[in-house]
Amino acid sequence: MPRGDSLPTVWERPPHTKAKHDILTRYLGAWFGIFGRSRYHRAVNVLDGFAGPGRYDEDEPGSPVLTLSTLLDHRSFPDFGDTNFTFVFNEWDDARYASLKVVLADVQASRAPWPKTVRVLDRNQNFQDLARELLGSIPAGKQLAPTFAFIDPFGYKDVPMALIRDLVSHPSCELFIYFDFNSVNRFANAGNVDPHFTALFGCDDYKNAPAADDGRGQYIHDLYERQLRQECNFAHICSFEMVNMSGHTGSYLFFCTRDDQAYDKMKEAMWKLAPGGGYRFDDRLANQDVLFGDEANTGPLQDELAHHFAGQRVTFEEVCQYVVTKTPFHSGQVKTKTLKPMQAAGRISAPNQKKKGTFPDGTLIEFPALTS
Ligand SMILES: C[S@@+](CC[C@H](N)C(=O)[O-])C[C@H]1O[C@@H](n2cnc3c(N)ncnc32)[C@H](O)[C@@H]1O
């Protein structure tokens, strides 16, 4: 099938692609660690629906190589026992698919003997056909094994909300999906690609996007998030903004899950890339780490906790659960970065604490009532 973009078979890797890969591999490292050792799941799937040619023009690895390496190089891989991992890599363009096959063969040859528990399937289909085929292959009444679906198209075509909804309808399915903000921002009210946008969103509310100075960007972002939440029934969604060389938002990556721990791990992966907590990567600032502070500012979280738990005595676990499920922060930021300075500032007390500034499980935390 001819490609619908203007790029060569193998193209240059822009900085935001490296950022996307860093989030992907950080998260999958945690995800493999959880499911590899799970007593409840014997099989796990990774679906890379828009896999690309497997490499970039200076031989940087593409997502298929990265996801496989994240598993095979995982320090706990020897402990994953007989958990079966199936990777499906799909690429529609023939020349890119041919490249992908070569890359995958090289990976497998370089890691002989290939582990029996790791199955690699390559496909050369339109994603929509593949998704329908996968759905059709699940026997009635059976649940799909935990599946991480990475949906990474170039644009807005071939990722209709209704199909995504069906694909990730099983409880342990997660979605990491590219959202072509730039195109929607440009053409939402133009009327020239409405059938594609209506399929993308699963509704036509995008036509009501306000003007740029009236919150257009936020409206479009929030509409896609709302549709993912409502249509696909996800409990947690976080997004990461990619800013292009011209300083405009090019795209977002949306991560969607029904699992608290998974949500926590993905937020942690995203914070690592944007330590200031902005959930955003700017191509213009790539390689200029010096511009970023590497400390999260937990001031807003401290205020939020003081407000939310005012006048209550709760356990550390309750505080942590709140942070993970209701705020943009993650569990690794609760103890030393948030509760410790709150205690030092006299904003909380911990009656059963053994050592000041430490908060092991079971620690009780008292938040004083707020005086108005
Ligand atoms: C953004 S690139 C993928 C990059 C890759 N995921 C990575 O991170 O290295 C999108 C790929 O999807 C392919 N593609 C375009 N339309 C497709 C479709 N309908 N189904 C499957 N693949 C498609 C393109 O040829 C391109 O290689």
The ligand as an ORCA input file, in Angstrom:
! r2SCAN-3c Opt
* xyz 0 1
  C       4.633      7.787     13.412
  S       5.096      6.481     12.384
  C       5.419      5.168     13.520
  C       6.643      5.347     14.354
  C       6.935      4.200     15.281
  N       5.764      3.872     16.090
  C       8.096      4.541     16.186
  O       7.841      5.100     17.272
  O       9.233      4.258     15.849
  C       3.579      5.932     11.698
  C       3.686      4.727     10.788
  O       2.371      4.257     10.487
  C       2.329      3.819      9.139
  N       0.908      3.866      8.722
  C       0.251      4.890      8.142
  N      -1.061      4.570      8.015
  C      -1.212      3.342      8.525
  C      -2.348      2.488      8.729
  N      -3.563      2.856      8.368
  N      -2.153      1.290      9.331
  C      -0.914      0.918      9.725
  N       0.196      1.665      9.545
  C       0.044      2.872      8.960
  C       3.239      4.780      8.425
  O       3.739      4.178      7.212
  C       4.335      5.020      9.460
  O       5.411      4.147      9.263
*
